[in-house]
Amino acid sequence: MKRLNILLFFLISTAGFAQIENKDMLNIFYHTTTSSNGIEVYQSSINANKTILQNNKNELNIGVAGDKFDFNFNNQPELLYTSEIEQVYKIKLALGYTYTFNHSWSANALLSPEIASVDFTEINSNNVNFNATAYFTKKWFSTNNNYTKLSLGASYTSTFGKMKFIPVLDFYQKMNSKFSYAIGFPQTFANYQINTKNSFKAAISYASFYGGISYPINYFTNANTTLLLEYANTTAALQYSYNFIPDWNIFFSAGYTIYNHLELTNTSHEQVYNFNYNSKLNLAIGINYNFKL
């Protein structure tokens, strides 16, 4: 069994502001994903986001996160795994801005350049991605602080692996104090608050990275080829959360990986090697903290 450790540091994922109702939160979780062909992924994450400016018209948000992806490989060529790709580092900076036109309309933008490399002493264009998102949001208010909102726009992002344009289409509705749901990108969910301490959430979520490997991989015919490592995961899961003290909650989830993709590509974004990473059940546990403003 071989292990490839992927360590990522990044700020709030691109397009995420479209569905974040509470932007002031610290989140820590551990997630496992297995496959029927011998590949196992262990993801340890910590991320935080904070509103640093807010008035009648303007809102400014920043965030920080770190992920460690540990990969266990079975049934893969021995020569593929060299010490040169045991760790890949990714740093992502993000800044989100919202301008409120009136009670119902707002414009939103998120910029997040990122660097991914095994060695930050040798950075080139293959290690840099520029993520950007822009969208408009329309809100409809009803009684008892319930509301509906629709967000429309576009994102240039690595959310699904390779950099690509993806539409932002997000419909959110808070039905009452107990039930809310969202349909769209980057997350679809339905949340039911049983009481002040217990809640259930069914959700579809995404995880990904796309980074350069600066060193040659001797498994391939061209030893000097610069490669990019691409990972994309789509998961459907049922989550239970428990608020054990004010502003803190712990959660557990179990689900199924709808889509998994792990491959090496060249700088022309052509496939060099596909790990044939398929789908199976996954589990997660984590903790959330809501910042006091």
Secondary structure, 3 states (H helix, E strand, C coil): CEEEEEEEEECCCCCHHHCCCCCCEEEEEEEEEECCCCCEEEEEEEEEEEEEEECCCEEEEEEEEEEEEEEEECCCCHHHCCHHHCCCEEEECCEEEEEECCCCEEEEEEEEEEEEECCCCCCCHHHEEEEEEEEEEEEEECCCCCEEEEEEEEEEECCCCCCEEEEEEEEEEECCCCEEEEEECCCEEEEEECCCCEEEEEEEEEEEEEEEECCCCCCCCCCCCCEEEEEEEEEEEEEEEEEEECCEEEEEEEEEEEEEEEEEECCCCCEEEECCCCCCEEEEEEEEEECCC
